[in-house]
Amino acid sequence: MKIAIVGGGIGGLTAALALSQNAHDITVLERSAGIREIGAGVQISPNAGRLLHSLGLGAAYSEISVNPHRVVLRRWEDDSIIRATDLDESFLSQHQVPLANVARNELVEILGSAVAARTNVTMKFSTHVVKVEPGDSSSEVIFADGSSQSFGIVIGADGIHSVVRPCVGGIDKPRFSGSAAYRALVPRSAVEDLPIDVTNRMGPDRHVVSYFIGRNRSHLNLVCISPEDSWETESWTEQGTMEDLLSRFEGWSPEFLSLLGRVEEPIFRWALYDREPLEQWGIGTTTLLGDACHPMLPFMAQGSCQAIEDAVVLARCLSDANTSDAASALRRYEDARQGRTAQVQTSSLMNRDLFHMLDGQEQKDRDMILSISPPGMSILDWVYEYDALTVAV
Ligand SMILES: Cc1cc2nc3c(=O)[nH]c(=O)nc-3n(C[C@H](O)[C@H](O)[C@H](O)COP(=O)(O)OP(=O)(O)OC[C@H]3O[C@@H](n4cnc5c(N)ncnc54)[C@H](O)[C@@H]3O)c2cc1C
């Protein structure tokens, strides 16, 4: 099959790699001038990590991964531990691969190199798609220069502001969450004393997640979420200032403020958007994947992981598809993925309320329940145990 993937981010590149295992002719259409990824870190949980291994990325992926020893929830005001979960041997034997924290650019780099090594994938950069016209036996891609090209299948993996999405009926606008994320990095040399944890500091209306990323654990990645009244653009690259960041976390623990004091500028900030789960992902021979169909708040750390799962399920559905049954193969993919991704989208939204509780009885109850609940990460088993390689399609 002649397949076009619009967008070469984590979702689009993983789809290209997964689809290239079969005799398809794949073209990735990417707006940027080259493979690039802005933003700092991303957590890859075992449900997606296992898939990266299955796609043959094991060694390169392990090399760029930092595997945290614990997941720790702390109180904003005094840094006291509410709950600490060891990611020990039993976690590994249950999930086969560890939780991994990676630098986004390094993940995209290894995906890009693997894709470049496939003879049945062509990467086209500086290629701006403006529209797709879905048909039953082929779909037409329209480019910004007015030209067009026909493909047997078109996959919209073009992110939260997808141009493919409205072409299959998704005309809703992204929903501003009322929160902004400040992203800051601290060089490893300034935090050698810190344990290799994923830490979530929870406070009123805000929370901060930190973890090490990069080859040789080069940096501590801080994602500081705080309220924002309104936002005009959704951008990965807008710069924030240290003064602004500090003013949003006044009164937080000395340990946390000391961490902010070690941040290496620039600081980036971006608005957080999501959308309601989408009912119809595709028409005819066009479908969607990743943030283009199910953008979610990052409070389950699952956006990229869900895009990776999509890619693998899609490749399974299309493994022996031909022109006559391509559309029905895409509908099987959508049926297999819709419930799962909607559940993760909804849970991500619910985590905002859980993380951002104002101090008071409800927050005390939350902390007490978290502190006495059974050890381990079993509350996330439904996320981590999903197997895109075997789920019914
Ligand atoms: C603060 C924050 C923290 C996060 N943390 C995590 C985490 O820990 N774990 C996790 O799994 N996820 C996390 N996510 C979510 C994750 O970043 C996204 O879900 C993921 O990047 C989506 O990948 P994608 O390939 O679907 O879309 P994108 O990464 O948005 O890629 C889309 C690609 O399409 C290209 N494109 C766009 N429009 C066009 C066009 N018209 N023509 C051609 N090309 C086009 C773009 O240039 C881009 O390369 C986080 C998100 C945020 C904001």
The ligand as an SDF file (V2000), in Angstrom:
LIG
                    3D

 53 58  0  0  0  0  0  0  0  0999 V2000
    4.4040   19.5650   29.4220 C   0  0  0  0  0  0  0  0  0  0  0  0
    4.2000   18.2800   28.7000 C   0  0  0  0  0  0  0  0  0  0  0  0
    4.7410   17.1090   29.2270 C   0  0  0  0  0  0  0  0  0  0  0  0
    4.5130   15.8880   28.5990 C   0  0  0  0  0  0  0  0  0  0  0  0
    5.0230   14.7530   29.1600 N   0  0  0  0  0  0  0  0  0  0  0  0
    4.7550   13.5620   28.5830 C   0  0  0  0  0  0  0  0  0  0  0  0
    5.2640   12.3540   29.1720 C   0  0  0  0  0  0  0  0  0  0  0  0
    5.9610   12.3890   30.1970 O   0  0  0  0  0  0  0  0  0  0  0  0
    4.9610   11.1620   28.5640 N   0  0  0  0  0  0  0  0  0  0  0  0
    4.2090   11.0900   27.4160 C   0  0  0  0  0  0  0  0  0  0  0  0
    3.9840    9.9830   26.9180 O   0  0  0  0  0  0  0  0  0  0  0  0
    3.7300   12.2210   26.8360 N   0  0  0  0  0  0  0  0  0  0  0  0
    3.9730   13.4390   27.3850 C   0  0  0  0  0  0  0  0  0  0  0  0
    3.4940   14.5800   26.8080 N   0  0  0  0  0  0  0  0  0  0  0  0
    2.6560   14.4790   25.5840 C   0  0  0  0  0  0  0  0  0  0  0  0
    3.4810   14.3420   24.3100 C   0  0  0  0  0  0  0  0  0  0  0  0
    4.4050   15.3840   24.2250 O   0  0  0  0  0  0  0  0  0  0  0  0
    2.5820   14.3470   23.0840 C   0  0  0  0  0  0  0  0  0  0  0  0
    1.4600   13.5440   23.3150 O   0  0  0  0  0  0  0  0  0  0  0  0
    3.3280   13.8160   21.8560 C   0  0  0  0  0  0  0  0  0  0  0  0
    4.3960   14.6650   21.5430 O   0  0  0  0  0  0  0  0  0  0  0  0
    2.3970   13.6890   20.6660 C   0  0  0  0  0  0  0  0  0  0  0  0
    3.1260   13.2210   19.5710 O   0  0  0  0  0  0  0  0  0  0  0  0
    2.5260   13.3620   18.1060 P   0  0  0  0  0  0  0  0  0  0  0  0
    3.5420   12.7610   17.2110 O   0  0  0  0  0  0  0  0  0  0  0  0
    1.1340   12.8390   18.0710 O   0  0  0  0  0  0  0  0  0  0  0  0
    2.3950   14.9280   17.8490 O   0  0  0  0  0  0  0  0  0  0  0  0
    3.5770   16.1020   17.7810 P   0  0  0  0  0  0  0  0  0  0  0  0
    4.6460   15.7250   18.7080 O   0  0  0  0  0  0  0  0  0  0  0  0
    2.8430   17.3360   17.9820 O   0  0  0  0  0  0  0  0  0  0  0  0
    4.0990   15.9460   16.3000 O   0  0  0  0  0  0  0  0  0  0  0  0
    3.3660   16.4470   15.1950 C   0  0  0  0  0  0  0  0  0  0  0  0
    4.3110   16.6230   14.0130 C   0  0  0  0  0  0  0  0  0  0  0  0
    3.5440   17.0090   12.8820 O   0  0  0  0  0  0  0  0  0  0  0  0
    4.1860   18.0910   12.2220 C   0  0  0  0  0  0  0  0  0  0  0  0
    3.1180   18.8730   11.5560 N   0  0  0  0  0  0  0  0  0  0  0  0
    2.1590   19.6040   12.1650 C   0  0  0  0  0  0  0  0  0  0  0  0
    1.3390   20.1450   11.2570 N   0  0  0  0  0  0  0  0  0  0  0  0
    1.7960   19.7490   10.0370 C   0  0  0  0  0  0  0  0  0  0  0  0
    1.3640   19.9980    8.7070 C   0  0  0  0  0  0  0  0  0  0  0  0
    0.2830   20.7580    8.4630 N   0  0  0  0  0  0  0  0  0  0  0  0
    2.0530   19.4330    7.6730 N   0  0  0  0  0  0  0  0  0  0  0  0
    3.1380   18.6400    7.9360 C   0  0  0  0  0  0  0  0  0  0  0  0
    3.6040   18.3920    9.1860 N   0  0  0  0  0  0  0  0  0  0  0  0
    2.9270   18.9260   10.2170 C   0  0  0  0  0  0  0  0  0  0  0  0
    4.8950   18.8500   13.3260 C   0  0  0  0  0  0  0  0  0  0  0  0
    5.9640   19.6450   12.8280 O   0  0  0  0  0  0  0  0  0  0  0  0
    5.3570   17.7060   14.2270 C   0  0  0  0  0  0  0  0  0  0  0  0
    6.6240   17.2240   13.8360 O   0  0  0  0  0  0  0  0  0  0  0  0
    3.7370   15.8280   27.4030 C   0  0  0  0  0  0  0  0  0  0  0  0
    3.2130   17.0060   26.8490 C   0  0  0  0  0  0  0  0  0  0  0  0
    3.4460   18.2260   27.4880 C   0  0  0  0  0  0  0  0  0  0  0  0
    2.8580   19.4730   26.8840 C   0  0  0  0  0  0  0  0  0  0  0  0
  1  2  1  0
  2  3  1  0
  2 52  2  0
  3  4  2  0
  4  5  1  0
  4 50  1  0
  5  6  2  0
  6  7  1  0
  6 13  1  0
  7  8  2  0
  7  9  1  0
  9 10  1  0
 10 11  2  0
 10 12  1  0
 12 13  2  0
 13 14  1  0
 14 15  1  0
 14 50  1  0
 15 16  1  0
 16 17  1  0
 16 18  1  0
 18 19  1  0
 18 20  1  0
 20 21  1  0
 20 22  1  0
 22 23  1  0
 23 24  1  0
 24 25  2  0
 24 26  1  0
 24 27  1  0
 27 28  1  0
 28 29  2  0
 28 30  1  0
 28 31  1  0
 31 32  1  0
 32 33  1  0
 33 34  1  0
 33 48  1  0
 34 35  1  0
 35 36  1  0
 35 46  1  0
 36 37  1  0
 36 45  1  0
 37 38  2  0
 38 39  1  0
 39 40  1  0
 39 45  2  0
 40 41  1  0
 40 42  2  0
 42 43  1  0
 43 44  2  0
 44 45  1  0
 46 47  1  0
 46 48  1  0
 48 49  1  0
 50 51  2  0
 51 52  1  0
 52 53  1  0
M  END
$$$$
